[in-house]
Amino acid sequence: MRVRFAQYMVSRGYLDSDTAISLAVESGSFHELIGAIAMSHRLIDMTQLDHVLSQLTGEKRFGEVAIELGYLTSEQIEAMLQIQEIQEAMEFGEALIVRGIATRAQLMEEMGRFFTQVDAEPREDAPATCNPASN
């Protein structure tokens, strides 16, 4: 997802690919982790977070383990993945505004179009019963 909004904005003619890549890398420093999102929304507590983290292996992601342990549901993981997507698009959008590439009104309109399009697509990393993504 990190570059999908950037690619979308290129396709809409706001900037060229090289500039988009540069801004995506520059603005991509922030990526709130699923565990942090879950904590901030009081879906899990520190003990549960620590338990999930202690169970992580290279083969499993945070959401997968949290579902297996019964701390979170696949629907909650999906919601937090959506929060990550919004945060990442907003950070890229901020870079566009700061550089005068887009106005706030343009950004909000394009984000609405972009997320309408994204919501219509099947998610590759959407959690199944126990196949969630991202940390």
GROMACS elastic network, one bead per residue, 0.5 to 0.9 nm:
[ bonds ]
;  ai    aj funct       b0    kb
    1     5     6  0.72516   500
    1    84     6  0.89580   500
    1    85     6  0.65145   500
    1    88     6  0.79629   500
    1    89     6  0.85779   500
    2     5     6  0.72219   500
    2     6     6  0.78967   500
    2    24     6  0.72993   500
    2    25     6  0.89143   500
    2    28     6  0.69582   500
    2    31     6  0.89891   500
    2    85     6  0.75404   500
    2    88     6  0.62644   500
    2    89     6  0.75581   500
    2    92     6  0.88786   500
    3     6     6  0.50195   500
    3     7     6  0.60576   500
    3     8     6  0.85285   500
    3    20     6  0.83302   500
    3    21     6  0.76637   500
    3    24     6  0.62661   500
    3    25     6  0.86637   500
    3    28     6  0.87152   500
    3    88     6  0.87898   500
    3    89     6  0.85709   500
    3    92     6  0.89172   500
    4     7     6  0.50173   500
    4     8     6  0.60958   500
    4     9     6  0.86329   500
    4    89     6  0.84192   500
    5     9     6  0.61653   500
    5    10     6  0.86237   500
    5    85     6  0.89922   500
    5    88     6  0.84186   500
    5    89     6  0.58658   500
    5    92     6  0.77713   500
    5    93     6  0.86457   500
    5   111     6  0.80643   500
    5   114     6  0.71437   500
    6     9     6  0.51498   500
    6    10     6  0.63399   500
    6    11     6  0.87379   500
    6    15     6  0.88919   500
    6    17     6  0.84076   500
    6    20     6  0.56498   500
    6    21     6  0.74624   500
    6    23     6  0.82471   500
    6    24     6  0.66077   500
    6    89     6  0.79010   500
    6    92     6  0.71682   500
    6    93     6  0.86181   500
    7    10     6  0.50577   500
    7    11     6  0.62614   500
    7    12     6  0.87055   500
    7    17     6  0.74487   500
    7    20     6  0.72040   500
    7    21     6  0.85862   500
    8    11     6  0.50349   500
    8    12     6  0.63122   500
    8    13     6  0.88489   500
    8   110     6  0.87613   500
    8   114     6  0.71181   500
    9    13     6  0.64452   500
    9    14     6  0.56755   500
    9    15     6  0.68585   500
    9    16     6  0.87967   500
    9    20     6  0.80825   500
    9   110     6  0.78030   500
    9   114     6  0.88560   500
   10    13     6  0.51330   500
   10    14     6  0.56930   500
   10    15     6  0.51996   500
   10    16     6  0.56729   500
   10    17     6  0.62200   500
   10    20     6  0.69814   500
   11    14     6  0.77407   500
   11    15     6  0.84323   500
   11    16     6  0.86739   500
   12    15     6  0.82010   500
   12   110     6  0.86075   500
   13    16     6  0.73474   500
   14    96     6  0.89080   500
   14   101     6  0.65390   500
   14   102     6  0.71921   500
   15    18     6  0.83866   500
   15    19     6  0.64203   500
   15    20     6  0.64787   500
   15   101     6  0.73282   500
   16    19     6  0.54848   500
   16    20     6  0.61786   500
   16    21     6  0.87441   500
   17    21     6  0.61006   500
   17    22     6  0.85519   500
   18    21     6  0.52138   500
   18    22     6  0.62238   500
   18    23     6  0.86596   500
   19    22     6  0.50668   500
   19    23     6  0.61027   500
   19    24     6  0.84296   500
   20    23     6  0.51490   500
   20    24     6  0.58817   500
   20    25     6  0.84848   500
   21    24     6  0.50336   500
   21    25     6  0.61178   500
   21    26     6  0.84500   500
   22    25     6  0.53354   500
   22    26     6  0.61332   500
   22    27     6  0.85579   500
   23    27     6  0.57775   500
   23    28     6  0.79876   500
   23    92     6  0.69615   500
   23    95     6  0.68365   500
   23    96     6  0.81204   500
   24    27     6  0.51947   500
   24    28     6  0.54911   500
   24    29     6  0.88741   500
   24    91     6  0.88713   500
   24    92     6  0.62304   500
   24    95     6  0.87133   500
   25    28     6  0.50850   500
   25    29     6  0.72759   500
   26    29     6  0.66273   500
   26    92     6  0.86235   500
   26    95     6  0.86025   500
   27    30     6  0.71349   500
   27    88     6  0.81910   500
   27    91     6  0.59943   500
   27    92     6  0.55855   500
   27    93     6  0.89381   500
   27    94     6  0.84283   500
   27    95     6  0.67793   500
   28    31     6  0.70980   500
   28    88     6  0.70079   500
   28    91     6  0.74341   500
   28    92     6  0.73716   500
   30    87     6  0.83666   500
   30    88     6  0.73241   500
   30    91     6  0.78356   500
   31    84     6  0.69800   500
   31    87     6  0.77269   500
   31    88     6  0.69015   500
   32    35     6  0.83589   500
   32    36     6  0.65157   500
   32    37     6  0.67886   500
   32    84     6  0.66211   500
   32    87     6  0.80720   500
   32    88     6  0.89258   500
   32   135     6  0.82124   500
   33    36     6  0.52209   500
   33    37     6  0.63321   500
   33    38     6  0.86607   500
   33    84     6  0.79359   500
   33   134     6  0.76426   500
   34    37     6  0.50410   500
   34    38     6  0.60701   500
   34    39     6  0.85499   500
   34    62     6  0.71794   500
   34    63     6  0.73179   500
   34    77     6  0.76791   500
   34    80     6  0.62915   500
   34    81     6  0.73007   500
   34    84     6  0.78780   500
   34   133     6  0.89780   500
   34   134     6  0.67112   500
   35    38     6  0.50391   500
   35    39     6  0.61321   500
   35    40     6  0.85831   500
   35    44     6  0.81937   500
   35    49     6  0.65560   500
   35    52     6  0.88059   500
   35    53     6  0.88079   500
   35    62     6  0.71997   500
   35    63     6  0.82143   500
   35   135     6  0.68457   500
   36    39     6  0.50457   500
   36    40     6  0.60790   500
   36    41     6  0.86158   500
   36    49     6  0.86963   500
   36   135     6  0.89933   500
   37    40     6  0.50831   500
   37    41     6  0.62499   500
   37    42     6  0.85117   500
   37    43     6  0.85723   500
   37    80     6  0.66124   500
   37    83     6  0.81478   500
   37    84     6  0.85177   500
   38    41     6  0.52746   500
   38    42     6  0.60982   500
   38    43     6  0.50765   500
   38    44     6  0.59046   500
   38    45     6  0.84255   500
   38    49     6  0.87390   500
   38    72     6  0.86347   500
   38    76     6  0.84734   500
   38    77     6  0.85458   500
   38    80     6  0.73296   500
   39    43     6  0.59295   500
   39    44     6  0.54052   500
   39    45     6  0.61151   500
   39    46     6  0.74453   500
   39    49     6  0.78328   500
   40    43     6  0.77150   500
   40    44     6  0.86403   500
   41    44     6  0.80117   500
   42    45     6  0.66631   500
   43    71     6  0.79268   500
   43    72     6  0.72920   500
   43    76     6  0.84990   500
   44    47     6  0.81224   500
   44    48     6  0.59425   500
   44    49     6  0.65753   500
   44    71     6  0.67011   500
   44    72     6  0.77018   500
   45    48     6  0.53405   500
   45    49     6  0.61618   500
   45    50     6  0.86724   500
   46    50     6  0.60547   500
   46    51     6  0.84830   500
   47    50     6  0.51761   500
   47    51     6  0.61664   500
   47    52     6  0.87322   500
   48    52     6  0.61848   500
   48    53     6  0.85511   500
   48    66     6  0.84266   500
   48    71     6  0.71801   500
   49    52     6  0.52195   500
   49    53     6  0.61662   500
   49    54     6  0.85891   500
   49    66     6  0.83923   500
   50    53     6  0.50672   500
   50    54     6  0.60722   500
   50    55     6  0.86986   500
   51    54     6  0.51479   500
   51    55     6  0.64485   500
   51    66     6  0.88093   500
   51    69     6  0.88480   500
   52    55     6  0.52073   500
   52    56     6  0.64958   500
   52    62     6  0.67844   500
   52    63     6  0.87665   500
   52    65     6  0.60740   500
   52    66     6  0.58400   500
   52    69     6  0.76463   500
   52    71     6  0.87364   500
   53    56     6  0.52999   500
   53    57     6  0.88199   500
   53    62     6  0.71548   500
   53    65     6  0.84447   500
   53    66     6  0.89868   500
   54    57     6  0.85141   500
   55    60     6  0.87595   500
   55    62     6  0.88024   500
   55    65     6  0.69843   500
   56    59     6  0.78472   500
   56    60     6  0.60439   500
   56    61     6  0.66535   500
   56    62     6  0.67085   500
   56    65     6  0.68788   500
   57    60     6  0.54894   500
   57    61     6  0.75861   500
   58    61     6  0.76873   500
   60    63     6  0.82971   500
   60    64     6  0.62379   500
   60    65     6  0.66903   500
   60   131     6  0.88626   500
   60   133     6  0.87091   500
   61    64     6  0.53515   500
   61    65     6  0.64379   500
   61    66     6  0.86975   500
   61   131     6  0.86608   500
   61   132     6  0.72453   500
   61   133     6  0.60002   500
   61   134     6  0.59952   500
   61   135     6  0.63555   500
   62    65     6  0.53657   500
   62    66     6  0.61004   500
   62    67     6  0.86477   500
   62   132     6  0.80597   500
   62   133     6  0.72475   500
   62   134     6  0.64948   500
   62   135     6  0.53783   500
   63    66     6  0.50191   500
   63    67     6  0.60961   500
   63    68     6  0.85325   500
   63    72     6  0.76166   500
   63    73     6  0.85936   500
   63    74     6  0.78304   500
   63    77     6  0.60524   500
   63   127     6  0.81044   500
   63   130     6  0.82887   500
   63   131     6  0.79199   500
   63   132     6  0.52443   500
   63   133     6  0.58583   500
   63   134     6  0.66976   500
   63   135     6  0.71845   500
   64    67     6  0.53062   500
   64    68     6  0.62519   500
   64    69     6  0.87239   500
   64    74     6  0.84307   500
   64    77     6  0.87445   500
   64   127     6  0.79482   500
   64   129     6  0.89723   500
   64   130     6  0.56102   500
   64   131     6  0.57103   500
   64   132     6  0.50720   500
   64   133     6  0.68869   500
   64   134     6  0.88132   500
   65    69     6  0.61199   500
   65    70     6  0.85366   500
   65    71     6  0.87659   500
   65   130     6  0.83122   500
   65   132     6  0.87792   500
   66    69     6  0.51863   500
   66    70     6  0.62174   500
   66    71     6  0.52713   500
   66    72     6  0.55146   500
   66    73     6  0.79207   500
   66    77     6  0.88813   500
   67    71     6  0.59356   500
   67    72     6  0.50179   500
   67    73     6  0.55467   500
   67    74     6  0.66614   500
   67    77     6  0.84240   500
   67   129     6  0.82884   500
   67   130     6  0.64337   500
   67   131     6  0.88692   500
   67   132     6  0.82813   500
   68    71     6  0.77620   500
   68    72     6  0.83608   500
   68    73     6  0.89775   500
   68   130     6  0.69347   500
   69    72     6  0.78876   500
   70    73     6  0.71917   500
   72    75     6  0.81710   500
   72    76     6  0.61895   500
   72    77     6  0.69702   500
   73    76     6  0.51534   500
   73    77     6  0.63815   500
   73    78     6  0.86438   500
   73   129     6  0.84866   500
   73   130     6  0.88914   500
   74    77     6  0.50251   500
   74    78     6  0.61051   500
   74    79     6  0.86122   500
   74   126     6  0.83633   500
   74   127     6  0.54901   500
   74   128     6  0.66783   500
   74   129     6  0.63411   500
   74   130     6  0.70632   500
   74   131     6  0.82370   500
   74   132     6  0.67918   500
   75    78     6  0.50278   500
   75    79     6  0.62199   500
   75    80     6  0.86932   500
   75   127     6  0.77008   500
   76    79     6  0.50434   500
   76    80     6  0.62614   500
   76    81     6  0.86466   500
   77    80     6  0.50809   500
   77    81     6  0.61689   500
   77    82     6  0.86208   500
   77   126     6  0.82972   500
   77   127     6  0.69760   500
   77   132     6  0.67469   500
   77   133     6  0.77971   500
   77   134     6  0.89105   500
   78    81     6  0.50628   500
   78    82     6  0.62920   500
   78    83     6  0.87091   500
   78   125     6  0.88855   500
   78   126     6  0.61502   500
   78   127     6  0.63642   500
   78   132     6  0.76191   500
   78   133     6  0.84606   500
   79    82     6  0.50570   500
   79    83     6  0.63200   500
   79    84     6  0.87957   500
   80    84     6  0.62647   500
   80    85     6  0.86475   500
   81    84     6  0.50258   500
   81    85     6  0.63064   500
   81    86     6  0.87486   500
   81   125     6  0.88047   500
   81   126     6  0.80942   500
   81   133     6  0.77286   500
   81   134     6  0.73898   500
   82    85     6  0.50040   500
   82    86     6  0.62615   500
   82    87     6  0.86072   500
   83    86     6  0.51573   500
   83    87     6  0.61458   500
   83    88     6  0.86172   500
   84    87     6  0.50965   500
   84    88     6  0.61274   500
   84    89     6  0.85816   500
   85    88     6  0.52241   500
   85    89     6  0.61446   500
   85    90     6  0.84927   500
   86    89     6  0.51708   500
   86    90     6  0.59839   500
   86    91     6  0.85455   500
   86   111     6  0.88160   500
   86   115     6  0.86016   500
   87    90     6  0.51017   500
   87    91     6  0.61646   500
   87    92     6  0.86977   500
   88    91     6  0.51703   500
   88    92     6  0.63313   500
   88    93     6  0.85086   500
   89    92     6  0.51453   500
   89    93     6  0.59642   500
   89    94     6  0.85685   500
   89   111     6  0.77252   500
   90    94     6  0.60455   500
   90    95     6  0.86991   500
   90   107     6  0.87761   500
   90   111     6  0.84730   500
   91    94     6  0.50938   500
   91    95     6  0.66188   500
   91    96     6  0.89131   500
   92    95     6  0.52283   500
   92    96     6  0.65427   500
   92    97     6  0.89448   500
   93    97     6  0.63151   500
   93    98     6  0.86538   500
   93   102     6  0.80114   500
   93   104     6  0.85039   500
   93   107     6  0.64212   500
   93   108     6  0.88859   500
   93   111     6  0.86509   500
   94    97     6  0.51092   500
   94    98     6  0.61082   500
   94    99     6  0.85805   500
   94   104     6  0.86464   500
   94   107     6  0.87488   500
   95    98     6  0.51435   500
   95    99     6  0.61816   500
   95   100     6  0.85711   500
   95   101     6  0.84227   500
   96    99     6  0.53216   500
   96   100     6  0.61747   500
   96   102     6  0.55108   500
   96   103     6  0.79013   500
   96   107     6  0.82589   500
   97   100     6  0.50395   500
   97   101     6  0.59170   500
   97   102     6  0.51642   500
   97   103     6  0.56174   500
   97   104     6  0.66197   500
   97   107     6  0.79483   500
   98   101     6  0.77035   500
   98   102     6  0.84524   500
   98   103     6  0.89565   500
   99   102     6  0.79056   500
  100   103     6  0.68983   500
  102   105     6  0.80834   500
  102   106     6  0.59000   500
  102   107     6  0.61979   500
  103   106     6  0.50856   500
  103   107     6  0.60627   500
  103   108     6  0.85934   500
  104   107     6  0.50403   500
  104   108     6  0.61580   500
  104   109     6  0.85811   500
  105   108     6  0.52448   500
  105   109     6  0.61912   500
  105   110     6  0.85851   500
  106   109     6  0.51466   500
  106   110     6  0.60419   500
  106   111     6  0.84341   500
  107   110     6  0.51436   500
  107   111     6  0.59267   500
  107   112     6  0.84732   500
  108   111     6  0.51070   500
  108   112     6  0.61602   500
  108   113     6  0.87182   500
  109   112     6  0.51902   500
  109   113     6  0.64294   500
  109   114     6  0.86516   500
  110   113     6  0.50412   500
  110   114     6  0.59340   500
  110   115     6  0.85215   500
  111   115     6  0.59811   500
  111   116     6  0.83200   500
  112   115     6  0.54123   500
  112   116     6  0.60854   500
  112   117     6  0.86093   500
  113   116     6  0.51353   500
  113   117     6  0.62408   500
  113   118     6  0.86497   500
  114   117     6  0.51470   500
  114   118     6  0.61330   500
  114   119     6  0.85735   500
  115   119     6  0.58089   500
  115   120     6  0.83833   500
  116   119     6  0.52222   500
  116   120     6  0.63946   500
  117   120     6  0.52344   500
  117   121     6  0.66781   500
  118   121     6  0.52754   500
  118   122     6  0.80995   500
  118   123     6  0.83124   500
  119   122     6  0.75780   500
  119   123     6  0.83142   500
  122   126     6  0.81659   500
  123   126     6  0.51051   500
  123   127     6  0.87087   500
  124   127     6  0.87412   500
  125   128     6  0.87551   500
  125   131     6  0.78911   500
  125   132     6  0.64136   500
  125   133     6  0.54680   500
  125   134     6  0.80583   500
  126   131     6  0.74194   500
  126   132     6  0.58005   500
  126   133     6  0.66751   500
  127   130     6  0.62918   500
  127   133     6  0.64572   500
  128   132     6  0.63464   500
  129   132     6  0.79645   500
